[in-house]
Amino acid sequence: MARPENPPPELDDDAVTQIILARHGRPAWDFRTPIPGHGLAEWLRGEADAPLDSSHRPSADLERLSRTAKCLVTSPLRRSRDSAQLLAPSTAPLIDPCFREAELPCAIRSGLRLRPNMWAWLARSAWFCGWSAGVESFTAARERASKAASVLTAHAETKGAVVHWSFGIYKRAAA
């Protein structure tokens, strides 16, 4: 489950802007069994629908930050929503599609069987190089991430501290 990348600051109601970016929890999904390249899209759909892996617990610092934040923001992704629910069960998060993860291009025709993370790495690398094959391009995803960062900033300025769950690659694009 998510851990802050740096020691967490204390949430301060007088601070101008506080945005805590946290990686959502790991899905309880099979990352070891090799799949053919043409099976990546189906595997990714299953991963997106998988519940959180209960063996990975969030840090106490992230739990505290989540429970005291004025605003929680998630993507529509199940593990993002479930992470918010786990850490701050009494707070309804803002779920906004602008925070969705950048999809992987999955038009891979290969029958070669590799671990899913290898296929995902190859697809993401090709995506960075310009191959988007039916999904949002890298350039469009960066533009969306910039808009999402503005949305987070606006929420932080009006509501106080914000905790946002997303995947690492999206956090780097938005930061």
ChimeraX commands (.cxc) that place a marker at each C-alpha (Angstrom):
marker #1 position 0.00,0.00,0.00 radius 0.5
marker #1 position 1.05,3.58,-0.42 radius 0.5
marker #1 position 3.81,5.16,1.57 radius 0.5
marker #1 position 4.73,8.84,1.36 radius 0.5
marker #1 position 7.90,9.33,-0.69 radius 0.5
marker #1 position 9.28,11.86,1.81 radius 0.5
marker #1 position 8.58,12.24,5.51 radius 0.5
marker #1 position 5.04,13.64,5.70 radius 0.5
marker #1 position 4.43,17.16,6.87 radius 0.5
marker #1 position 1.96,17.81,9.63 radius 0.5
marker #1 position -1.29,19.06,8.14 radius 0.5
marker #1 position -1.65,22.73,9.02 radius 0.5
marker #1 position -4.94,24.54,8.55 radius 0.5
marker #1 position -3.06,27.82,8.13 radius 0.5
marker #1 position -0.89,26.56,5.25 radius 0.5
marker #1 position -1.65,28.04,1.85 radius 0.5
marker #1 position -1.56,24.80,-0.14 radius 0.5
marker #1 position -1.01,21.18,0.90 radius 0.5
marker #1 position -1.28,18.42,-1.66 radius 0.5
marker #1 position -0.23,14.92,-0.65 radius 0.5
marker #1 position 0.33,12.56,-3.58 radius 0.5
marker #1 position 0.09,8.92,-2.56 radius 0.5
marker #1 position 0.38,5.80,-4.65 radius 0.5
marker #1 position -2.79,3.73,-4.47 radius 0.5
marker #1 position -2.61,0.24,-3.02 radius 0.5
marker #1 position -1.43,-2.80,-4.94 radius 0.5
marker #1 position -4.13,-4.92,-6.55 radius 0.5
marker #1 position -4.59,-8.55,-5.52 radius 0.5
marker #1 position -3.79,-9.82,-8.99 radius 0.5
marker #1 position -1.48,-12.37,-10.62 radius 0.5
marker #1 position 1.67,-10.61,-11.80 radius 0.5
marker #1 position 3.74,-13.79,-12.14 radius 0.5
marker #1 position 2.00,-16.01,-14.68 radius 0.5
marker #1 position 3.28,-15.32,-18.21 radius 0.5
marker #1 position 0.69,-14.11,-20.71 radius 0.5
marker #1 position 0.85,-13.70,-24.50 radius 0.5
marker #1 position 1.22,-10.14,-25.78 radius 0.5
marker #1 position -2.24,-10.31,-27.35 radius 0.5
marker #1 position -3.64,-11.05,-23.86 radius 0.5
marker #1 position -2.37,-7.82,-22.28 radius 0.5
marker #1 position -5.64,-5.88,-22.70 radius 0.5
marker #1 position -7.66,-8.61,-20.97 radius 0.5
marker #1 position -5.08,-8.91,-18.19 radius 0.5
marker #1 position -5.16,-5.12,-17.63 radius 0.5
marker #1 position -8.97,-5.13,-17.39 radius 0.5
marker #1 position -8.74,-7.80,-14.71 radius 0.5
marker #1 position -6.04,-5.88,-12.85 radius 0.5
marker #1 position -8.18,-2.72,-12.94 radius 0.5
marker #1 position -11.13,-4.60,-11.38 radius 0.5
marker #1 position -9.06,-6.43,-8.75 radius 0.5
marker #1 position -9.49,-5.57,-5.06 radius 0.5
marker #1 position -6.62,-4.26,-2.95 radius 0.5
marker #1 position -3.98,-6.72,-1.79 radius 0.5
marker #1 position -4.61,-6.87,1.95 radius 0.5
marker #1 position -1.04,-7.99,2.69 radius 0.5
marker #1 position 0.29,-4.53,1.86 radius 0.5
marker #1 position -0.75,-2.04,4.54 radius 0.5
marker #1 position -0.35,1.73,4.27 radius 0.5
marker #1 position 1.98,3.58,6.60 radius 0.5
marker #1 position 0.63,5.08,9.80 radius 0.5
marker #1 position 1.73,8.51,8.53 radius 0.5
marker #1 position -0.37,8.18,5.39 radius 0.5
marker #1 position -3.35,6.99,7.42 radius 0.5
marker #1 position -3.06,10.03,9.69 radius 0.5
marker #1 position -2.68,12.43,6.77 radius 0.5
marker #1 position -5.68,10.88,5.00 radius 0.5
marker #1 position -7.94,11.08,8.04 radius 0.5
marker #1 position -7.10,14.74,8.72 radius 0.5
marker #1 position -7.13,16.02,5.14 radius 0.5
marker #1 position -9.98,18.33,4.14 radius 0.5
marker #1 position -10.35,16.81,0.68 radius 0.5
marker #1 position -9.68,13.35,-0.75 radius 0.5
marker #1 position -9.34,12.93,-4.51 radius 0.5
marker #1 position -9.22,9.68,-6.48 radius 0.5
marker #1 position -9.42,8.43,-10.00 radius 0.5
marker #1 position -12.33,6.17,-10.97 radius 0.5
marker #1 position -9.94,3.19,-10.72 radius 0.5
marker #1 position -11.12,0.67,-8.12 radius 0.5
marker #1 position -7.83,0.47,-6.22 radius 0.5
marker #1 position -7.65,4.26,-6.01 radius 0.5
marker #1 position -11.19,4.47,-4.59 radius 0.5
marker #1 position -10.55,1.49,-2.29 radius 0.5
marker #1 position -7.34,3.10,-0.99 radius 0.5
marker #1 position -9.25,6.24,-0.04 radius 0.5
marker #1 position -11.99,4.16,1.62 radius 0.5
marker #1 position -9.44,2.12,3.57 radius 0.5
marker #1 position -7.57,5.16,4.86 radius 0.5
marker #1 position -10.45,7.56,5.48 radius 0.5
marker #1 position -13.66,5.52,5.66 radius 0.5
marker #1 position -15.82,8.38,6.94 radius 0.5
marker #1 position -14.89,10.76,4.11 radius 0.5
marker #1 position -16.39,10.55,0.64 radius 0.5
marker #1 position -13.67,11.22,-1.93 radius 0.5
marker #1 position -14.02,13.38,-5.01 radius 0.5
marker #1 position -13.82,10.90,-7.90 radius 0.5
marker #1 position -12.80,12.62,-11.10 radius 0.5
marker #1 position -11.99,10.99,-14.46 radius 0.5
marker #1 position -9.34,13.63,-15.16 radius 0.5
marker #1 position -7.21,11.70,-12.64 radius 0.5
marker #1 position -7.50,8.36,-14.45 radius 0.5
marker #1 position -4.33,6.51,-15.26 radius 0.5
marker #1 position -2.87,6.75,-18.72 radius 0.5
marker #1 position -3.91,3.61,-20.58 radius 0.5
marker #1 position -1.40,1.28,-22.16 radius 0.5
marker #1 position -1.56,0.59,-25.88 radius 0.5
marker #1 position -2.46,-3.09,-26.14 radius 0.5
marker #1 position -2.52,-3.76,-29.90 radius 0.5
marker #1 position 0.21,-6.36,-29.48 radius 0.5
marker #1 position -0.23,-9.40,-31.68 radius 0.5
marker #1 position 2.53,-11.53,-30.25 radius 0.5
marker #1 position 1.86,-14.98,-28.84 radius 0.5
marker #1 position 5.15,-14.89,-26.94 radius 0.5
marker #1 position 4.47,-15.47,-23.23 radius 0.5
marker #1 position 6.08,-12.99,-20.84 radius 0.5
marker #1 position 5.19,-11.81,-17.36 radius 0.5
marker #1 position 2.49,-9.12,-17.53 radius 0.5
marker #1 position 4.81,-6.47,-16.08 radius 0.5
marker #1 position 7.25,-7.09,-18.96 radius 0.5
marker #1 position 4.48,-6.64,-21.54 radius 0.5
marker #1 position 3.33,-3.52,-19.66 radius 0.5
marker #1 position 6.90,-2.17,-19.62 radius 0.5
marker #1 position 7.27,-2.77,-23.36 radius 0.5
marker #1 position 3.89,-1.15,-24.10 radius 0.5
marker #1 position 4.64,1.85,-21.84 radius 0.5
marker #1 position 8.09,2.29,-23.40 radius 0.5
marker #1 position 6.55,2.25,-26.88 radius 0.5
marker #1 position 3.88,4.70,-25.66 radius 0.5
marker #1 position 6.58,7.11,-24.46 radius 0.5
marker #1 position 8.12,6.85,-27.93 radius 0.5
marker #1 position 4.85,7.82,-29.63 radius 0.5
marker #1 position 2.93,4.55,-30.16 radius 0.5
marker #1 position -0.55,5.02,-28.74 radius 0.5
marker #1 position -2.56,2.53,-30.88 radius 0.5
marker #1 position -6.10,3.53,-29.86 radius 0.5
marker #1 position -5.36,5.05,-26.45 radius 0.5
marker #1 position -4.57,8.56,-25.28 radius 0.5
marker #1 position -1.16,9.72,-26.54 radius 0.5
marker #1 position 1.69,10.59,-24.19 radius 0.5
marker #1 position 1.33,14.27,-25.15 radius 0.5
marker #1 position -2.42,14.25,-24.44 radius 0.5
marker #1 position -1.86,12.44,-21.12 radius 0.5
marker #1 position 0.70,15.08,-20.05 radius 0.5
marker #1 position -1.78,17.83,-20.93 radius 0.5
marker #1 position -4.49,16.08,-18.92 radius 0.5
marker #1 position -2.07,15.63,-16.01 radius 0.5
marker #1 position -1.30,19.35,-16.09 radius 0.5
marker #1 position -5.03,20.15,-15.93 radius 0.5
marker #1 position -5.45,17.63,-13.12 radius 0.5
marker #1 position -2.63,19.32,-11.18 radius 0.5
marker #1 position -4.52,22.60,-11.55 radius 0.5
marker #1 position -7.68,20.93,-10.22 radius 0.5
marker #1 position -5.75,19.60,-7.20 radius 0.5
marker #1 position -4.26,23.03,-6.56 radius 0.5
marker #1 position -7.68,24.68,-6.74 radius 0.5
marker #1 position -9.10,22.16,-4.25 radius 0.5
marker #1 position -6.17,22.71,-1.90 radius 0.5
marker #1 position -6.53,26.47,-2.08 radius 0.5
marker #1 position -10.26,26.39,-1.34 radius 0.5
marker #1 position -10.61,23.38,0.97 radius 0.5
marker #1 position -7.23,23.01,2.65 radius 0.5
marker #1 position -5.08,19.89,2.61 radius 0.5
marker #1 position -5.76,17.44,-0.23 radius 0.5
marker #1 position -4.72,13.78,-0.45 radius 0.5
marker #1 position -4.72,12.30,-3.95 radius 0.5
marker #1 position -4.23,8.61,-4.81 radius 0.5
marker #1 position -2.85,7.68,-8.20 radius 0.5
marker #1 position -0.23,5.60,-9.90 radius 0.5
marker #1 position 3.42,6.63,-9.89 radius 0.5
marker #1 position 3.72,7.45,-13.58 radius 0.5
marker #1 position 0.71,9.77,-13.42 radius 0.5
marker #1 position 2.01,11.46,-10.26 radius 0.5
marker #1 position 5.29,12.25,-12.01 radius 0.5
marker #1 position 3.45,13.69,-15.01 radius 0.5
marker #1 position 1.22,15.86,-12.79 radius 0.5
marker #1 position 3.94,17.07,-10.43 radius 0.5
marker link #1:1,2 radius 0.2
marker link #1:2,3 radius 0.2
marker link #1:3,4 radius 0.2
marker link #1:4,5 radius 0.2
marker link #1:5,6 radius 0.2
marker link #1:6,7 radius 0.2
marker link #1:7,8 radius 0.2
marker link #1:8,9 radius 0.2
marker link #1:9,10 radius 0.2
marker link #1:10,11 radius 0.2
marker link #1:11,12 radius 0.2
marker link #1:12,13 radius 0.2
marker link #1:13,14 radius 0.2
marker link #1:14,15 radius 0.2
marker link #1:15,16 radius 0.2
marker link #1:16,17 radius 0.2
marker link #1:17,18 radius 0.2
marker link #1:18,19 radius 0.2
marker link #1:19,20 radius 0.2
marker link #1:20,21 radius 0.2
marker link #1:21,22 radius 0.2
marker link #1:22,23 radius 0.2
marker link #1:23,24 radius 0.2
marker link #1:24,25 radius 0.2
marker link #1:25,26 radius 0.2
marker link #1:26,27 radius 0.2
marker link #1:27,28 radius 0.2
marker link #1:28,29 radius 0.2
marker link #1:29,30 radius 0.2
marker link #1:30,31 radius 0.2
marker link #1:31,32 radius 0.2
marker link #1:32,33 radius 0.2
marker link #1:33,34 radius 0.2
marker link #1:34,35 radius 0.2
marker link #1:35,36 radius 0.2
marker link #1:36,37 radius 0.2
marker link #1:37,38 radius 0.2
marker link #1:38,39 radius 0.2
marker link #1:39,40 radius 0.2
marker link #1:40,41 radius 0.2
marker link #1:41,42 radius 0.2
marker link #1:42,43 radius 0.2
marker link #1:43,44 radius 0.2
marker link #1:44,45 radius 0.2
marker link #1:45,46 radius 0.2
marker link #1:46,47 radius 0.2
marker link #1:47,48 radius 0.2
marker link #1:48,49 radius 0.2
marker link #1:49,50 radius 0.2
marker link #1:50,51 radius 0.2
marker link #1:51,52 radius 0.2
marker link #1:52,53 radius 0.2
marker link #1:53,54 radius 0.2
marker link #1:54,55 radius 0.2
marker link #1:55,56 radius 0.2
marker link #1:56,57 radius 0.2
marker link #1:57,58 radius 0.2
marker link #1:58,59 radius 0.2
marker link #1:59,60 radius 0.2
marker link #1:60,61 radius 0.2
marker link #1:61,62 radius 0.2
marker link #1:62,63 radius 0.2
marker link #1:63,64 radius 0.2
marker link #1:64,65 radius 0.2
marker link #1:65,66 radius 0.2
marker link #1:66,67 radius 0.2
marker link #1:67,68 radius 0.2
marker link #1:68,69 radius 0.2
marker link #1:69,70 radius 0.2
marker link #1:70,71 radius 0.2
marker link #1:71,72 radius 0.2
marker link #1:72,73 radius 0.2
marker link #1:73,74 radius 0.2
marker link #1:74,75 radius 0.2
marker link #1:75,76 radius 0.2
marker link #1:76,77 radius 0.2
marker link #1:77,78 radius 0.2
marker link #1:78,79 radius 0.2
marker link #1:79,80 radius 0.2
marker link #1:80,81 radius 0.2
marker link #1:81,82 radius 0.2
marker link #1:82,83 radius 0.2
marker link #1:83,84 radius 0.2
marker link #1:84,85 radius 0.2
marker link #1:85,86 radius 0.2
marker link #1:86,87 radius 0.2
marker link #1:87,88 radius 0.2
marker link #1:88,89 radius 0.2
marker link #1:89,90 radius 0.2
marker link #1:90,91 radius 0.2
marker link #1:91,92 radius 0.2
marker link #1:92,93 radius 0.2
marker link #1:93,94 radius 0.2
marker link #1:94,95 radius 0.2
marker link #1:95,96 radius 0.2
marker link #1:96,97 radius 0.2
marker link #1:97,98 radius 0.2
marker link #1:98,99 radius 0.2
marker link #1:99,100 radius 0.2
marker link #1:100,101 radius 0.2
marker link #1:101,102 radius 0.2
marker link #1:102,103 radius 0.2
marker link #1:103,104 radius 0.2
marker link #1:104,105 radius 0.2
marker link #1:105,106 radius 0.2
marker link #1:106,107 radius 0.2
marker link #1:107,108 radius 0.2
marker link #1:108,109 radius 0.2
marker link #1:109,110 radius 0.2
marker link #1:110,111 radius 0.2
marker link #1:111,112 radius 0.2
marker link #1:112,113 radius 0.2
marker link #1:113,114 radius 0.2
marker link #1:114,115 radius 0.2
marker link #1:115,116 radius 0.2
marker link #1:116,117 radius 0.2
marker link #1:117,118 radius 0.2
marker link #1:118,119 radius 0.2
marker link #1:119,120 radius 0.2
marker link #1:120,121 radius 0.2
marker link #1:121,122 radius 0.2
marker link #1:122,123 radius 0.2
marker link #1:123,124 radius 0.2
marker link #1:124,125 radius 0.2
marker link #1:125,126 radius 0.2
marker link #1:126,127 radius 0.2
marker link #1:127,128 radius 0.2
marker link #1:128,129 radius 0.2
marker link #1:129,130 radius 0.2
marker link #1:130,131 radius 0.2
marker link #1:131,132 radius 0.2
marker link #1:132,133 radius 0.2
marker link #1:133,134 radius 0.2
marker link #1:134,135 radius 0.2
marker link #1:135,136 radius 0.2
marker link #1:136,137 radius 0.2
marker link #1:137,138 radius 0.2
marker link #1:138,139 radius 0.2
marker link #1:139,140 radius 0.2
marker link #1:140,141 radius 0.2
marker link #1:141,142 radius 0.2
marker link #1:142,143 radius 0.2
marker link #1:143,144 radius 0.2
marker link #1:144,145 radius 0.2
marker link #1:145,146 radius 0.2
marker link #1:146,147 radius 0.2
marker link #1:147,148 radius 0.2
marker link #1:148,149 radius 0.2
marker link #1:149,150 radius 0.2
marker link #1:150,151 radius 0.2
marker link #1:151,152 radius 0.2
marker link #1:152,153 radius 0.2
marker link #1:153,154 radius 0.2
marker link #1:154,155 radius 0.2
marker link #1:155,156 radius 0.2
marker link #1:156,157 radius 0.2
marker link #1:157,158 radius 0.2
marker link #1:158,159 radius 0.2
marker link #1:159,160 radius 0.2
marker link #1:160,161 radius 0.2
marker link #1:161,162 radius 0.2
marker link #1:162,163 radius 0.2
marker link #1:163,164 radius 0.2
marker link #1:164,165 radius 0.2
marker link #1:165,166 radius 0.2
marker link #1:166,167 radius 0.2
marker link #1:167,168 radius 0.2
marker link #1:168,169 radius 0.2
marker link #1:169,170 radius 0.2
marker link #1:170,171 radius 0.2
marker link #1:171,172 radius 0.2
marker link #1:172,173 radius 0.2
marker link #1:173,174 radius 0.2
marker link #1:174,175 radius 0.2
view
